[in-house]
Amino acid sequence: MAYTVTIINTSGVHRAQLDNTGATDVSDGINDIISKFVDDNGLDLYFNPGVYLLHNPIQIKRSNISIQGYCYGFRYSPKRLGIKGKTAFLLAPSCTDAITLGPASDRATLHGFTLRNITIGGQNLTLDFKIWEKRPDIKPAQNGIRVMENTVNGICTIDFCQFVHLTHAVINERPESVMDVWYFVDNWISECNYAIWLDSSLHGSVVSRNGFHDMKETVFHLHAVNKPRYCTHETVISDNTGWNPGKLVFDIDSFRGGNISNNAFMFNNENCQAFARLSSVRYSNIIGNTWVSDGGASPQAAHGCYDGGEFISTLTLLGCSDCVVSHNNLLNFNKERGTILLGRNEKTRENSSNNHIFLNKCIPSSGPQIPRQVELTEGAEDNLVLLPTTASAVDSSVARDDGSRNMFCGLPSIKVVGGQSSGASDDGKPS
């Protein structure tokens, strides 16, 4: 008997036949397989290459369930519907979520979920949509993975997957929930409204080596409750990349003891306005990130944007403390506002204090003029700023301070004589 699904559980290896042509709905069949074969040790499902049409979500209510596909012969198809050699879940227009995690049945927790080598694609995008003309907008909403209410989950992995034409690749809208030890790595997310939307916290998690391309709004929205128990901590967001990432790459609130580092995003679309808004971030490193235009960018691009009355510059820190912001390479077309902006979080009334802002490269928007690199607004206090310029050049054209007790430093100038460098004072005389 031909089969398209391989099932592995404690009792052995089993097989089932589901339509993998995308012609008929298989969501009930997948859920029946899970209900029939899952046990206390979980379940592994391997889907043969093909397109599996979903009219309803795949429901994950038990721990240690793995859903895996195949990716040989991978290609990024312009049609997105039949991807040769790839296992794809295709949402019917009426289907809101491809996979739901939880509620966790009678178990207290749901852990050990794995999704690997799977493409999840939506259909609610205009058929004549052209990415070079406008940003994607998925209506009605369609999502890849949704974390449900009353679900405490951890030790989950999503890797080597592709998410296209969705409102969110991953969504969790429960603010007082915890996602403990999640690995979201080596995925491709393209032509979505948002990539990851978590009104939740991440503990000890990694978001790394993902590609985010041609987004409409925010790549990664991570808002936790600003309390020690619920805030995100010990999490690494690094080595992600993308092209035309949306209005804002990172919108992160209540994040402690982590790294946001070595992410590189380029854009050539006026929709892209700012790299990151970080609110109530503490004891963290924001190091080595790149956000630049790949030539020929619209002069309307990268001026920053407003959220209500709040201005978001290229890199904005609000109510952040004890952070290191260093060696970032950032573009800013706005000649009036600082590329890196620190100030008060008006929602929580927290000040930005005791941060070290070191040697960031703020790219001129045009010509040799260097944009204002750092702007400290009201509520920025006791911060140390080291600018990549000589001390004599530190003035209002490169920095602005409307806060209190902040210290600005420039580098000492160096005089080069006969191929040897020697220290010199700001007026060029040997020291």
Secondary structure as UniProt FT lines:
FT   STRAND          5..9
FT   TURN            10..11
FT   STRAND          12..16
FT   STRAND          21..25
FT   HELIX           27..37
FT   TURN            40..41
FT   STRAND          42..47
FT   STRAND          50..54
FT   STRAND          58..60
FT   STRAND          65..68
FT   TURN            72..73
FT   TURN            84..85
FT   STRAND          87..91
FT   TURN            93..94
FT   STRAND          97..101
FT   TURN            105..106
FT   STRAND          110..111
FT   STRAND          114..116
FT   STRAND          119..121
FT   TURN            127..128
FT   TURN            131..133
FT   STRAND          143..147
FT   TURN            149..150
FT   STRAND          153..159
FT   STRAND          162..164
FT   STRAND          168..172
FT   TURN            175..176
FT   STRAND          178..185
FT   STRAND          188..190
FT   STRAND          196..198
FT   STRAND          201..203
FT   STRAND          206..208
FT   STRAND          211..213
FT   STRAND          218..223
FT   TURN            228..230
FT   STRAND          232..233
FT   STRAND          236..238
FT   STRAND          241..243
FT   STRAND          248..256
FT   STRAND          259..261
FT   STRAND          264..267
FT   TURN            270..271
FT   STRAND          274..282
FT   STRAND          285..287
FT   STRAND          290..293
FT   TURN            299..300
FT   STRAND          305..307
FT   TURN            308..309
FT   STRAND          310..312
FT   STRAND          315..318
FT   STRAND          324..326
FT   STRAND          329..331
FT   STRAND          340..343
FT   TURN            346..349
FT   STRAND          352..353
FT   STRAND          356..358
FT   STRAND          361..363
FT   TURN            367..368
FT   STRAND          374..376
FT   TURN            378..379
FT   STRAND          380..381
FT   STRAND          384..390
FT   HELIX           391..393
FT   TURN            396..398
FT   STRAND          399..401
FT   STRAND          407..411
FT   STRAND          414..417
FT   TURN            418..419
FT   STRAND          420..424
FT   TURN            426..427
//
